[in-house]
Amino acid sequence: MAGKATIAELTYYPIKGCSGVSVSAAELTPAGLAHDRSFMVTGTDGVFRSQRRDPLLAVVRPEISPDGARMTLRAPGIEALSLDVDASSAPRDVEMFKAPYRGIDQGDAVAGWLSEVLGVPSRLVRVPEDHGRVTDGLTPGTSGYADSCALHVVSRASLELLHARLVEQGAAVLPMDRFRPNVVVDGWDEPHTEDRVRHVRVGEAELGYAKLAVRCAVTTVEQSSGARTGPEPLRTLAGYRRAAGGGVVFGAKFAVLRPGKLSVGDEVAVSSWGESER
């Protein structure tokens, strides 16, 4: 059904919507790669900010210490800001996709810094220890402030097919970071093999398929500059990746069945397959 596959890239995103951190190895927790989407930018009303409306989030480059206690933020044209992470203050109400959550506000200094970069009043919150979020899909799980499930997986073969389709349309190819995956898999010959994976061992961990990844306008944002670039890749994906339930899909979301260490080069060993939900 598919050749031997391995992890080609690992990326976590400390702040939802901001730049990712590429690593050679990472701990996989029940909520995803360590520190993944454990922070979120909101408006002063507590509603989350996304590249859908605030594409300049893409230029914010966070770095977080291994223990999660210290964070540094960088962006073009502004001095870097470092802060001690507040993990213990009383959380306040926040909202993501109209659903209520809680978040620990990280203070006025980082709020002012983000407001200057984004050009709109903003706050930064951290997911509280008692977050208790339950994610949906075929395999339920949990996550921090990710759109849905703990882990987003895309194969290189899927991107290569998209590249071929873009070239046919006279459009430029696009980098993988447009899709902001956590795990990029190499070695599957057939594009969108990730659609059909149901249970998989990766490194020390085990994952269960949750659902397909429905794509949005974030894929049209150039991640290094925060600039909106037009209709691609959504226009081309709409020609061959429309989902039965609506929208276009690219990549798949997984829940964590067993945490453990993941490393680039680890084998991706599928033990159960299914039919694509598309």
C-alpha positions as CSV (number, residue, x, y, z in Angstrom):
1,M,0.0,0.0,0.0
2,A,2.9,2.4,0.7
3,G,6.7,2.3,1.0
4,K,8.7,2.7,4.2
5,A,8.1,6.2,5.5
6,T,10.0,8.3,8.0
7,I,9.7,11.7,9.7
8,A,11.3,14.3,7.4
9,E,10.5,17.4,9.4
10,L,9.2,18.3,12.9
11,T,7.8,21.7,13.8
12,Y,6.0,23.1,16.8
13,Y,4.3,26.5,17.1
14,P,4.6,27.9,20.6
15,I,2.1,30.7,19.9
16,K,-1.0,29.9,17.8
17,G,-0.7,31.6,14.4
18,C,3.0,32.7,14.8
19,S,6.1,31.3,13.3
20,G,7.1,27.7,14.0
21,V,10.2,26.2,15.5
22,S,11.8,23.4,13.5
23,V,13.6,20.7,15.5
24,S,15.4,17.4,15.0
25,A,13.6,15.8,18.0
26,A,10.7,16.7,20.3
27,E,8.7,15.2,23.1
28,L,5.2,14.3,22.1
29,T,2.7,15.0,24.9
30,P,-1.0,14.0,25.0
31,A,-1.7,17.6,23.7
32,G,0.9,17.4,20.9
33,L,4.5,18.3,20.5
34,A,5.9,19.9,23.7
35,H,4.9,23.6,23.8
36,D,2.8,23.4,20.6
37,R,0.1,26.1,20.6
38,S,0.4,26.5,24.3
39,F,0.0,30.3,23.9
40,M,-2.5,32.4,21.9
41,V,-2.8,36.0,20.9
42,T,-6.2,37.6,21.6
43,G,-7.8,40.9,21.3
44,T,-8.6,42.9,24.4
45,D,-12.0,41.2,24.3
46,G,-10.4,37.7,24.7
47,V,-11.2,36.6,21.1
48,F,-8.3,34.8,19.5
49,R,-6.3,36.3,16.7
50,S,-5.5,34.3,13.6
51,Q,-3.6,34.8,10.3
52,R,-7.0,34.7,8.7
53,R,-7.5,38.3,9.8
54,D,-4.1,39.2,11.2
55,P,-1.5,37.8,8.8
56,L,1.4,39.6,10.5
57,L,1.2,37.0,13.2
58,A,3.4,35.0,10.8
59,V,6.4,37.3,11.3
60,V,6.4,36.8,15.1
61,R,9.1,34.3,15.9
62,P,8.8,32.9,19.4
63,E,11.5,30.9,21.2
64,I,10.6,29.0,24.4
65,S,13.0,27.4,26.9
66,P,12.8,23.6,27.2
67,D,11.0,23.9,30.6
68,G,8.6,26.4,29.2
69,A,9.5,29.0,31.8
70,R,11.0,31.7,29.6
71,M,10.0,33.0,26.2
72,T,11.7,35.4,23.7
73,L,9.8,37.1,20.9
74,R,11.3,38.5,17.7
75,A,9.9,40.3,14.7
76,P,11.3,42.6,12.0
77,G,11.8,46.2,12.9
78,I,11.4,45.9,16.7
79,E,13.6,45.0,19.6
80,A,13.3,41.4,20.9
81,L,11.3,40.9,24.0
82,S,11.9,38.3,26.7
83,L,9.5,37.4,29.5
84,D,9.1,35.0,32.3
85,V,6.1,32.8,31.6
86,D,3.2,33.1,34.0
87,A,1.8,29.6,34.5
88,S,0.0,30.1,37.9
89,S,-2.1,33.3,37.9
90,A,-5.8,33.1,37.7
91,P,-7.0,32.5,34.1
92,R,-9.4,34.7,32.3
93,D,-12.1,33.9,29.7
94,V,-11.0,33.7,26.1
95,E,-12.7,32.5,23.0
96,M,-11.6,30.5,20.0
97,F,-14.0,29.7,17.1
98,K,-16.8,31.0,19.3
99,A,-16.1,28.3,21.9
100,P,-15.2,29.4,25.5
101,Y,-11.8,28.6,27.0
102,R,-9.5,30.0,29.7
103,G,-6.1,31.6,29.4
104,I,-3.5,33.0,31.8
105,D,-2.6,36.6,30.7
106,Q,1.1,37.2,30.2
107,G,1.1,40.9,31.2
108,D,1.2,44.4,29.7
109,A,4.8,44.3,28.4
110,V,4.2,41.5,25.9
111,A,0.7,42.9,25.1
112,G,2.3,46.2,24.1
113,W,4.9,44.5,22.0
114,L,2.4,42.4,20.1
115,S,0.1,45.4,19.7
116,E,2.9,47.3,18.0
117,V,3.8,44.5,15.7
118,L,0.2,43.7,14.7
119,G,-1.1,47.2,14.7
120,V,-4.1,46.3,16.8
121,P,-4.5,46.0,20.6
122,S,-3.5,42.5,21.6
123,R,-2.9,40.3,24.6
124,L,-1.0,37.0,25.1
125,V,-2.4,34.1,27.1
126,R,-1.1,30.7,28.1
127,V,-3.1,27.6,28.3
128,P,-3.9,26.7,32.0
129,E,-2.9,23.4,33.5
130,D,-6.6,22.4,33.9
131,H,-7.4,23.2,30.2
132,G,-9.2,19.8,29.9
133,R,-10.0,20.3,26.2
134,V,-11.5,17.3,24.3
135,T,-10.9,17.3,20.6
136,D,-13.3,15.7,18.0
137,G,-12.8,13.3,15.1
138,L,-12.6,9.5,14.7
139,T,-10.1,9.3,17.6
140,P,-10.8,11.8,20.4
141,G,-7.9,13.5,22.2
142,T,-6.8,16.8,23.5
143,S,-4.7,19.8,22.5
144,G,-3.7,23.3,23.6
145,Y,-4.9,26.1,21.4
146,A,-4.5,24.2,18.1
147,D,-7.5,24.7,15.7
148,S,-8.5,21.1,16.6
149,C,-6.4,18.0,17.2
150,A,-3.0,17.5,18.7
151,L,-0.9,16.7,15.6
152,H,-1.1,17.8,12.0
153,V,0.6,15.4,9.5
154,V,1.3,16.1,5.8
155,S,3.4,13.9,3.4
156,R,5.9,15.2,0.9
157,A,4.1,13.2,-1.8
158,S,1.0,15.3,-1.2
159,L,2.9,18.5,-1.6
160,E,4.6,17.2,-4.8
161,L,1.2,16.5,-6.3
162,L,0.1,20.0,-5.5
163,H,3.2,21.4,-7.0
164,A,2.5,19.5,-10.3
165,R,-1.1,20.8,-10.3
166,L,0.1,24.4,-9.6
167,V,2.6,24.2,-12.5
168,E,-0.2,23.0,-14.8
169,Q,-2.2,26.1,-13.8
170,G,0.8,28.3,-14.5
171,A,1.2,29.1,-10.8
172,A,4.3,29.1,-8.7
173,V,5.1,26.2,-6.3
174,L,4.7,26.9,-2.6
175,P,6.7,25.8,0.4
176,M,5.4,23.3,3.0
177,D,5.2,26.0,5.6
178,R,2.0,27.3,4.0
179,F,0.2,24.4,5.6
180,R,1.9,24.7,9.0
181,P,2.3,20.9,9.7
182,N,3.8,19.4,12.9
183,V,5.1,16.3,11.1
184,V,6.2,16.0,7.5
185,V,6.4,12.4,6.3
186,D,8.7,11.2,3.5
187,G,8.6,7.8,1.8
188,W,5.0,7.4,0.9
189,D,4.8,7.0,-2.8
190,E,1.1,7.8,-3.1
191,P,-0.1,11.4,-2.4
192,H,-2.5,11.8,0.5
193,T,-1.6,8.4,2.0
194,E,-2.1,10.2,5.4
195,D,-5.8,10.3,4.6
196,R,-6.0,6.5,5.0
197,V,-3.8,6.0,8.1
198,R,-5.9,5.0,11.1
199,H,-3.3,3.8,13.7
200,V,0.4,4.4,13.5
201,R,3.6,4.1,15.6
202,V,6.1,6.9,15.2
203,G,9.3,6.9,17.3
204,E,8.2,6.0,20.9
205,A,4.7,7.2,20.3
206,E,1.4,6.0,18.9
207,L,-1.2,8.1,17.0
208,G,-4.8,7.6,16.1
209,Y,-6.4,9.3,13.0
210,A,-8.9,12.0,13.9
211,K,-9.9,13.7,10.7
212,L,-8.8,15.4,7.5
213,A,-7.4,18.9,7.7
214,V,-9.8,21.5,6.1
215,R,-7.8,24.3,4.7
216,C,-8.5,28.1,5.1
217,A,-7.1,31.4,4.0
218,V,-4.0,30.9,6.2
219,T,-2.6,28.9,3.3
220,T,-2.6,32.1,1.2
221,V,-0.3,33.9,3.6
222,E,3.5,34.1,2.8
223,Q,4.9,32.9,6.1
224,S,8.2,34.8,6.1
225,S,6.6,38.2,5.4
226,G,3.0,37.9,6.6
227,A,1.7,39.1,3.2
228,R,-1.4,37.7,1.6
229,T,-0.6,36.4,-1.8
230,G,-3.8,35.7,-3.6
231,P,-5.9,32.6,-4.3
232,E,-3.3,29.9,-4.3
233,P,-3.1,27.1,-3.1
234,L,-6.9,27.1,-2.4
235,R,-7.9,27.7,-6.0
236,T,-5.9,24.7,-7.2
237,L,-6.8,22.5,-4.3
238,A,-10.5,23.2,-4.9
239,G,-10.1,21.5,-8.3
240,Y,-9.2,18.1,-6.8
241,R,-9.4,18.1,-3.0
242,R,-12.9,19.1,-2.2
243,A,-14.3,17.3,0.8
244,A,-17.8,15.7,0.9
245,G,-18.6,17.8,3.9
246,G,-17.5,21.0,2.4
247,G,-14.2,22.9,2.0
248,V,-10.9,21.6,0.6
249,V,-8.6,19.2,2.6
250,F,-4.9,18.8,2.7
251,G,-3.2,16.7,5.4
252,A,-4.7,14.9,8.3
253,K,-5.1,15.5,12.1
254,F,-4.2,12.9,14.7
255,A,-4.8,12.3,18.4
256,V,-2.0,11.1,20.6
257,L,-2.6,7.5,21.9
258,R,0.8,7.1,23.6
259,P,3.2,10.0,24.2
260,G,6.9,9.6,23.6
261,K,9.9,11.1,21.8
262,L,9.8,11.8,18.1
263,S,12.9,12.4,16.0
264,V,13.6,13.2,12.4
265,G,14.4,9.9,10.7
266,D,12.1,7.8,12.9
267,E,10.1,5.2,11.0
268,V,6.4,5.9,10.5
269,A,4.9,2.4,10.9
270,V,1.2,2.1,10.0
271,S,-0.6,-0.7,11.7
272,S,-4.2,0.1,10.5
273,W,-5.6,1.6,7.4
274,G,-9.0,2.9,6.3
275,E,-10.7,4.6,3.4
276,S,-10.3,8.3,2.9
277,E,-13.2,10.3,4.4
278,R,-13.0,12.7,1.4
